[in-house]
């Protein structure tokens, strides 16, 4: 994204994928087979369902907003 532009690249702590816990590395079909009800709930509304040992979407959202706010304040 920054190639050929005069911009500074900065890595931000807190910017990472949402943790999907035990679903990590599984194909969607396997998660659906092993956790049918939870998987369907999560697909319908990720705010209301969290994968086993995963990160709730609300917490991930807060983590990302905090990282952006911190970066903005430091710039």
Beta strands, then each sheet from edge to edge (+ up, - down):
end
